[in-house]
């Protein structure tokens, strides 16, 4: 594991055996349905936060390495937007965790949860991001395709989330949707440019399609915390987004002269905390400073 | 100085006029339209008993200028004798460039940044679509072309003028 170095001498933030529902302590069984909803809402909010944080972190690796200056700036701007979304979601999750009467809150520092403790002090298995966002950056084509797949999904997700019964999620979605529209436009244009570009660009984005497609389906499979909140109109039923997502993808792929793979084996588990090895490396780099020098600030 | 302050909303708005966007120093946060509301607590009391609440909304979710703006609001109010300051962020309704003042748009142009067109077709995910008629802030030509959707900050796109050949930033309509 890439994070073994920093796992020494620290207690897990949440009990490992409960990593699927970190806020639930098995010694304090849930008897109250409101509490259950709160726990699922915390998990759901962390999932939304983790998706955006991990993709932001990955995209930011292009800073100073983009193929041309304008596109270097574009991908890092997208990174910044995603990081802003992550902060909003983490702040909300921290608020919910601190209000929650169930425990534990933060075993590591015994301090209240904050956006920073949630981003920097949780381990691999406690992250709920989908596997797609933790896939390697690869070349420009792979990064572009990953962004297109995700922005297309996020656009539909936030559009629906604007009607959520949860006031905080609704406000974050309304705000972020405007930015995601730009991400979707930009990444769609690049998918077309690469697919319908030169022989080499076409070959590269075709390779990216083959590499990333196994991670597409997970986006549209509801995790337990998503399913549990659908009937309350809090979460978005992601399964219902798939047709619209596919419609848009077909439209862009047709222009890009790309084919859509069929009958691909779908990997899943990221949303439940079962990640690919890559996430460990991402977290090792991202969390190093707070692990090595706890509570240090700029 | 503290003794002479009478807390009222107008005073606070005037103080906030002096707080500028760190990335675009010609624009005040009032010009930008990010101050949504001001609340006065215990107005009859003089500071420090009386307090002020400032409600702001971010331009872009991840804009790093927001942290600086928050700090500068606090500094400006402290300098004017306020001690009980509460700065709150609200996300909904989401900020739009339509909230930018006319004065702000004029200041932007004079600073060399094309001001945002009024909100129109930007909120559709249509492709390869450029906003109509972005005017060059240097020579006023409408014969301009987008170079990149993303510019030096999240709120700007990169354009160039086909007449005077100068590149310029366009404050995207949002």
Interface residues (C-beta under 8 A of the other chain):
Chain A: X70 X71 X73 X74 X77 X78 X80 X81 X82 X83 X84 X85 X87 X88 X155 X170 X171 X172 X174 X175 X176 X178 X179 X181 X182 X184 X185 X186 X188 X189 X192
Chain B: X58 X60 X61 X62 X63 X64 X90 X91 X92 X93 X94 X95 X122 X123 X124 X125 X126 X127 X128 X129 X147 X148 X149 X150 X151 X152 X153 X154 X158 X174
